[in-house]
Amino acid sequence: MAELLDGKRIADEILSEVRNDVIGTDDAGRRPPGLAVVLVGGDPASIVYVGLKVKKCAELGFHSERHNLPESTTTAELLALIAKLNADHAIDGILVQLPLPKHIAEQEVLDAIEPHKDVDGFHPINVGLLYLGQEKRALTPCTPSGVIELLERSNIPISGTRTVVIGRSTIVGKPMAALLINRSATVTVCHSRTVDLPAVCREADLLIAAIGKPGYVTDEFIKPGATVIDVGINPVTDPAMAREFFGDDEKRFAAIANRGQTLVGDVHPRLAATVAGRITPVPGGVGPLTIAMLLKNTLKAYRLAM
Ligand SMILES: NC(=O)c1ccc[n+]([C@@H]2O[C@H](COP(=O)([O-])OP(=O)(O)OC[C@H]3O[C@@H](n4cnc5c(N)ncnc54)[C@H](OP(=O)(O)O)[C@@H]3O)[C@@H](O)[C@H]2O)c1
């Protein structure tokens, strides 16, 4: 059976390092790092994510601001808020929670954030620096950066490995590939048009799945002993489906009964565990690292601004 990689433990390690650095700034009489989180509309998942981010900021001694704007907000109104936050010296990081309502010009908004405050790493300047291999100067996207931390802190080799990334989104797949290339992996990026995906994936020592399809990656995609990183987060509400993915794991049925759902990644946990050497669980794998990296990026932005 595959070894489970404990993303929660590594996220806690990163958060504790960030916390110590924030205490250091306080001791030195400097202001704390500041993060502004902007939420437009009432998407329930976004409300939960924003709440978690603001709570974590408070726990770590960051200054944080939450800006809740109504669904009817125009692009111009949102741009005006971004301009204000860009000029605010107490704010080091600006995060606009995605997805934005359809009528808002999303890229225009992301482009308006000062690159040195772009803690999501989506501004073209940060994307460019990442692809130039100049990560020290860049803010890089939180989820793929969290995957790198997970691999490096678990002593899993990257350099020289055959690595396959499934998914080419700008949030996960593409920056994931760039981060891996910068660390000398040999990277193949797959997507919905890839021919014979299982065969391509079976070549990977390191397989990273970010597609948004519950349990799609089965044992036939995995080279025996490979490391499998599951970025996907998908709700499972049907107990029969939970049985397919998790066998008789009572905790999963209890979660559906009590909270209406459990979560599964893009990797089929039961089948993948029979072939993989190491695998990230869902929940408790990549998810906790994303938020830890947001705070680490905000601290980096704070330092870059000094
Ligand atoms: N853990 C976290 O903190 C975190 C953060 C972000 C996202 N996620 C999760 O990660 C997953 C991916 O997110 P995303 O934002 O990258 O999704 P996305 O923007 O929808 O992109 C999905 C990618 O997967 C590819 N794809 C879809 N079906 C495929 C198939 N059958 N075979 C091969 N490739 C396929 C798509 O290919 P095309 O380009 O050809 O359409 C696309 O490139 C989701 O489950 C999301 O919830 C988790």
Ligand as a Chemical Component Dictionary entry (heavy atoms), coordinates in Angstrom:
data_LIG
# 
_chem_comp.id                   LIG 
_chem_comp.type                 NON-POLYMER 
_chem_comp.pdbx_formal_charge   0 
_chem_comp.three_letter_code    LIG 
# 
loop_
_chem_comp_atom.comp_id 
_chem_comp_atom.atom_id 
_chem_comp_atom.alt_atom_id 
_chem_comp_atom.type_symbol 
_chem_comp_atom.charge 
_chem_comp_atom.model_Cartn_x 
_chem_comp_atom.model_Cartn_y 
_chem_comp_atom.model_Cartn_z 
_chem_comp_atom.pdbx_ordinal 
LIG N1  N1  N 0  -5.935  21.836 -3.474  1  
LIG C1  C1  C 0  -6.147  23.109 -3.784  2  
LIG O1  O1  O 0  -5.903  24.008 -2.997  3  
LIG C2  C2  C 0  -6.670  23.431 -5.135  4  
LIG C3  C3  C 0  -6.417  24.673 -5.724  5  
LIG C4  C4  C 0  -6.865  24.891 -7.036  6  
LIG C5  C5  C 0  -7.567  23.886 -7.687  7  
LIG N2  N2  N 1  -7.826  22.712 -7.048  8  
LIG C6  C6  C 0  -8.543  21.623 -7.701  9  
LIG O2  O2  O 0  -7.713  21.120 -8.739  10 
LIG C7  C7  C 0  -8.506  20.672 -9.829  11 
LIG C8  C8  C 0  -8.075  21.384 -11.075 12 
LIG O3  O3  O 0  -8.280  22.774 -10.920 13 
LIG P1  P1  P 0  -7.997  23.809 -12.110 14 
LIG O4  O4  O 0  -8.365  25.127 -11.587 15 
LIG O5  O5  O -1 -6.637  23.587 -12.636 16 
LIG O6  O6  O 0  -9.100  23.285 -13.170 17 
LIG P2  P2  P 0  -9.455  23.777 -14.641 18 
LIG O7  O7  O 0  -9.109  25.203 -14.824 19 
LIG O8  O8  O 0  -10.839 23.305 -14.914 20 
LIG O9  O9  O 0  -8.463  22.938 -15.566 21 
LIG C9  C9  C 0  -8.605  21.553 -15.705 22 
LIG C10 C10 C 0  -7.534  21.019 -16.623 23 
LIG O10 O10 O 0  -7.686  19.611 -16.695 24 
LIG C11 C11 C 0  -7.761  19.193 -18.035 25 
LIG N3  N3  N 0  -8.659  18.055 -18.152 26 
LIG C12 C12 C 0  -9.990  18.027 -17.902 27 
LIG N4  N4  N 0  -10.477 16.800 -18.132 28 
LIG C13 C13 C 0  -9.424  16.047 -18.544 29 
LIG C14 C14 C 0  -9.297  14.699 -18.960 30 
LIG N5  N5  N 0  -10.333 13.868 -18.989 31 
LIG N6  N6  N 0  -8.087  14.260 -19.332 32 
LIG C15 C15 C 0  -7.003  15.078 -19.304 33 
LIG N7  N7  N 0  -7.080  16.379 -18.928 34 
LIG C16 C16 C 0  -8.277  16.843 -18.555 35 
LIG C17 C17 C 0  -8.283  20.388 -18.810 36 
LIG O11 O11 O 0  -7.854  20.240 -20.153 37 
LIG P3  P3  P 0  -8.173  21.346 -21.306 38 
LIG O12 O12 O 0  -7.241  22.482 -21.032 39 
LIG O13 O13 O 0  -7.864  20.629 -22.564 40 
LIG O14 O14 O 0  -9.609  21.721 -21.128 41 
LIG C18 C18 C 0  -7.643  21.558 -18.065 42 
LIG O15 O15 O 0  -6.354  21.836 -18.565 43 
LIG C19 C19 C 0  -9.959  20.923 -9.390  44 
LIG O16 O16 O 0  -10.456 19.751 -8.771  45 
LIG C20 C20 C 0  -9.835  22.016 -8.354  46 
LIG O17 O17 O 0  -10.885 22.005 -7.406  47 
LIG C21 C21 C 0  -7.376  22.465 -5.808  48 
# 
loop_
_chem_comp_bond.comp_id 
_chem_comp_bond.atom_id_1 
_chem_comp_bond.atom_id_2 
_chem_comp_bond.value_order 
_chem_comp_bond.pdbx_ordinal 
LIG N1  C1  SING 1  
LIG C1  O1  DOUB 2  
LIG C1  C2  SING 3  
LIG C2  C3  SING 4  
LIG C2  C21 DOUB 5  
LIG C3  C4  DOUB 6  
LIG C4  C5  SING 7  
LIG C5  N2  DOUB 8  
LIG N2  C6  SING 9  
LIG N2  C21 SING 10 
LIG C6  O2  SING 11 
LIG C6  C20 SING 12 
LIG O2  C7  SING 13 
LIG C7  C8  SING 14 
LIG C7  C19 SING 15 
LIG C8  O3  SING 16 
LIG O3  P1  SING 17 
LIG P1  O4  DOUB 18 
LIG P1  O5  SING 19 
LIG P1  O6  SING 20 
LIG O6  P2  SING 21 
LIG P2  O7  DOUB 22 
LIG P2  O8  SING 23 
LIG P2  O9  SING 24 
LIG O9  C9  SING 25 
LIG C9  C10 SING 26 
LIG C10 O10 SING 27 
LIG C10 C18 SING 28 
LIG O10 C11 SING 29 
LIG C11 N3  SING 30 
LIG C11 C17 SING 31 
LIG N3  C12 SING 32 
LIG N3  C16 SING 33 
LIG C12 N4  DOUB 34 
LIG N4  C13 SING 35 
LIG C13 C14 SING 36 
LIG C13 C16 DOUB 37 
LIG C14 N5  SING 38 
LIG C14 N6  DOUB 39 
LIG N6  C15 SING 40 
LIG C15 N7  DOUB 41 
LIG N7  C16 SING 42 
LIG C17 O11 SING 43 
LIG C17 C18 SING 44 
LIG O11 P3  SING 45 
LIG P3  O12 DOUB 46 
LIG P3  O13 SING 47 
LIG P3  O14 SING 48 
LIG C18 O15 SING 49 
LIG C19 O16 SING 50 
LIG C19 C20 SING 51 
LIG C20 O17 SING 52 
# 
